[in-house]
Amino acid sequence: MELLLLGLVGALAWKLYKLWRTPHDAPLRSVTLCLLCATLSYPIAMPGGATGVDTVAGHGAAKLVQNVLLLVSMYFLMCFYLYSAADEEASRRRANKEAVAVVAVVVVITLAAVSVPHEVFAGSFSTADMTVPQIAVFYGGAGCYLTYVLGLATRWTRTYARMSRRPHATGLWMAAVGLGAMAVACAIRAVIVAVRWADIEVPQRLMAAVAFLLVASILLFTAGITYSGVRARISSSKLWLQHRRDYRRLAALWELLAEAFPDNVLPPASSSAHDRRRARGVHRRYHRRIVEIRDGLVAISPYLLVDGAGIPAPPARMPLLGAPPAGTPRPPV
C-alpha cells in the first residue's frame, strides 16, 4: 500500500508541475484530477485515515468517501480520453453524459450505504456480508462502473499506442496493460459480489490474488503514464550536465576573446526579474558563450595568416591573445 501511494504521489506531482506550466490543457487537467482523486482515496483506506474520517463524519463514511473518490477518478480518466479527441464539442457533450452516469452511480451507492446500520457496513470487501442487498449493491454498483470505464480506457489506450512512436508508445502500452488488468480485477470482484450475494463461499486466496492484481495493475498504469515524461526529463538532465561541463571548459578561450574584443560580449538581460532568471540558466549561458566565442573567432580570422612553411603567423596587432612581442625568435619546428 505504501509503495502504491508513493507511486501515485510521484505521478501526481509530475502532472501538477506540467499543469502549472500549461493550465489550459483540458486532457492534462483531467488526468491530473484523476490522479488527485486516486491519491486522496488511498490514505482514507488506511486504518488511521479511515478512523479519522469515521470519527468526524460517522461510521462508514471513510469507505463511502473512498469509493466515491475512486468513481470520480475513473470519470476524469474517461474525460482525459474524451478531451484528447479531435471533435471538442462532441467530446464535451459525451463528458456531460458521462457525468450524469457517474453522479447516478454515486447516488445509488450512497443510498445503499446510508440505508444499513454501520455495524453491517463495517469491514472490508472480503469480510462484508454480501447477502445484505444494500451491501451487494454498494460493492457491485461501484465494481460494474469501474469495469465499464477501465474497459473503454483500455481500448482507447491501445488505439493511441498503435498510433504513437517510442518512447510514448512504450508508456501507452504499459498503461494499456495496467488498465486492462484493473478492468479484469474489477470484473472478477463484481462476479465475486454476485456469487457471495447468492450465499456461496469464495476462497480467501482468490480474493487476495484479485487484490494483488489490482495493486500491481495500478502501479503499472502509473508507471506507464509517467514513462515518457521521466524519459524526457532524464534526457534533458543529461543535456544540462553536458552544457554545464562545456560551459566551464570554454571559459579560458572565452576570457581571451572577450579581453581582445570586449564589444562582442553580449549585453546583460533586461531589467525584468523573469528575463534575469532565465539568463542565469545553464542552457542560456552556454549558448551565449558559444555565440560570443564564435564572434571572437570571426573577428580574429583576418589575422590568421599562413606563412610559406604552413605555420600560422601570430597576429602582431593582438598582444592580448598571447602573441609574442615583435622580434622574438620563433621556436624551431
N, C-alpha and C positions, 0 to 999 in steps of 0.2 A: 504493500500500500504506500509506503514512504517513497519507494522508487517511482511509482506511478505518479504520485503527487509532485515529485521533483521534476519529472519529465514534463508534466503539464505546466508547471510554473515556468520552466525554461522556455517552452514553446510560447506561452502567453507573453512573457517578457519580450521575446523577439518580435512577435506580432504587434505588441503595443508600441515598440520602437518604430516599426515600419508604418503603423497607423499615424504616429505622431508626425512623420515626415510627409505622408500623403493622406490627410484626414478626409478627403472627399472620395476615396476609393471605396465604393459600396461592397464589392466582393471581399476586400480586405477587412472592412468593418464587420462584415458578417462572420467571417472565420475567427476574428478576434473575440467577438461576443460569444461565439460557440465555445472557444477555449476558456473564456472567463466564467461562463456558467458551469462548464465541466470542472474547472478548478475549484470553484466555490462549493460544489456538491461533495467533493471528497473529504474536506475537513469536517463537514456536517455528519458524514457517515462514520467517522471515527468515534470511539467511545466518549472521549472528552467533549468533542463538538456536539455530539447528539445529546449528551446530558445537559450541556449549557442551553441549547435551543429548547429542549423539553422543559427545563426549569423556567425559562422565560415565557414560552408560548403554550405550554401544556404538553402532556404526554402524547407521544405520537407525532408531534409537529415536525421533529427533525427528519423522520422518514418521509413525511409528505413533502417537505421543502426540498429534500434531496432529489426525490423523483421528479418534482416539478422542474427543478433546475436541469436535470438530465433531458427532460422532454423539450424544454426551451432551447437547450444547446443543440439538440437534433434539428429543431426548426431553423435555427440560424445556420447550421450546416447545410440544410437544403437551400436556404437563401443565398449562400455563397455560390452554389452551382447555378441557381436561377439568375442571379445578377451577373454571372460570368457569360451568359448567353448574349447573342448579338442584339436581339429584339428587347430593348429596355422596357417598353410599355407592356409587352406580353409578360415579361418577367415580373414586373410589378403586380400585374393582375394575378398571376399564379401565386406570388408570395402572399398576397392578401387572402386568397382562398385557403392556402395552407395555414395561415394564421388563425383563420376561423376553425380549422380542423384541430389544431393543437390546443386552442382555447377550450374546445368541446371536450377533448380528452382530459385536460386538466380539471375541468369542472366535474366530469364523471368520477375520476379517481379521488377528487377532494370530497365529494358527497359520499363516496363509498368509505372513505377513511373516517369521516366525522360521524357516520351513522352507526358505528360499532363502539363498544366500550374500549377504553385504551388498553385494558388488560388483554383483550382479544387482538388488538392491533400491534401489541408489543412483540418483540422478537425479530429475527431476520427472515430472509426468504426461505431458508432451509428449515426453519422451525415454526413458521407461521401455519395456522390452521386453515388450509385451503378449502375445507368443507364449508366454511362460512362464506356465503355468496359474495358479501361485500369485499372480503379479503381476496377472493379469487378475481373479482372484477378489478380491484386495485392493481394487483400484480399482472393480471392478464391484459388489461387495457394498456398499461404502460409498455409491456413487452411487445404487444402487437404494433403499437405505433413506432417503437424503436426499430422493430424489424422492417417495417414499411419504409422508413426514412433511410435506414442503413442500406437496404437493398437498392433503392434508387441511387443513393450516393455511390455505391459500388459500381453500378452500371455506368454512371456518368464519369467517374474517375477512370475507369478502364478506357472509355472513349477518348478522354483527353490524353491518357498515357500513350495510346497508339498514335496520336497526332503530334506528340511532343518529341523532342530530342533530349539526349543526355546533357546535363545531369537532371533536368526537370522530369524526364521520363522515368528515371530511376526512382525519384521520390514519389512520383504519382503511382507507380506500380506498388511500391511499399505501402502507400496509403490505401490503394485499392484492396490489397490483400488484407490489411488490417480492418478495413470497413467490412469486407466480406466475412471475415472471421467473427466480427462483432455481430453481424446480421445472423450468422448461423447460431452463435451463442444465445442471442435474444430469442430466436425462433425455438431453440431447444427449451429455453426457460418457459416460453409460452405453452409448449406441449406439456412440460412438467406440471405447470399450473392446472391444465385440463385433466391430467392424469390424477393428480392429488385431489382435485375437486371431486372426482369420482371415488375418492377414499381408497386409492390404490397406492401402496407404499413404493417410494422411489429410493434406490440405493444412495447413500450419502456420498459414495465415491463418485457417482455420476454427477451429482450437483457440485462437488468440489472440482471435478475436472472442467465443468462448464464455467465455473467461476474463474479458474486459472486461465482458460481460453479467453475469457472476456478481458482480463487484466493484460494478458500478453498482446492481444489484438489492439487494445488502446495504446499500449507502448509503441507497437509497430506503426500505427496510424500517426501518432505524434512524431515519431522519427521521420516518417515519410513527408509530412507537410513542412518539416523544418530542414530536410536534407539539402535541397538546392540552396537555401539561404545560408546554411552552415558552410557548404562548399564554396559559395561565393565569398563569404567572409574570410575563410581560410586563404583563398587566392588573393584577396585584397590585402590580407596581413602579410603575405609573402612579398607582394609588390611594395608594400610600405617599408618593410625591412630592407629590400633591395635599394629603394630610392634613398633611404636614410644612410645606408652604407656608401652608396656612390656619392651622395652629397658631401660626406666627410672626406672621401678620397680625392675629390676635386677641389678641396679647399686651397691647397698650395698653388695650383695653377690659377685658380680664380684670383687669389691675392696678388699674384704677379701682374695679371692682365688688368685687374682693377686699379692697381697702382700706376700702371703705364697709361691707361685710358679711363680715367675716372668718369668721363662723360657717358661711357657705355653702361655704367651701373644704373639699373632701373630705379625710378623714384619709389619712395615707400608707398604703402597703401593709403587709401583715403582716410579721412578723419573718422569715418563711421566705425563703431565697435565691431560690427559684423565683418566688414572688409579686413580690419586688422586681425581679427581672429582667424579668418580664412587664410590670410597671408602668412600666418605662423605655421600653417600645416606643412607636413613633410613634403607632400607632392608639389605644392605650390612653390616652396623654397627650392626644391630640386629643379623644377622646370625653369624657374627664374635664374638659377645659377647656370644651367645649360645655355640659356639664351645669352646671358652676359659673357660666358666663355666663347660662344660662337661669334658674337660681335667683336670680341677682342682678337680672335684668330683671323677674322676677316680684316681687321684693321692692320694687323702686322703682316698680312700676306704680301703686300707690295715690297716689303723689305727682305723677304726670304729669297735672296738671290743665290744662285748656284754658280760657283766658280768653275774653272776648267777641270779641276780634279773631281768634281761631283760632290764637293763638301759645301754645305750651307754656309754662306758668309754671314758672320754676325753683323746685325744692323748697328752701324756706328752711331746712329742718331737716337738709339734707345738704350742708354745705360741702365735704365730701371729694370730691364728684363734680364740683367745678368751678363751683358756683353762686356768683354774685356776692354780696357782702355786702349786708345789708339796707340799703335807702335808695339803692343805686346805680341811677342812671337807666338805663332800657332803651334800647338803641340804636334809631334810627329804622328803620322797615321800608320 
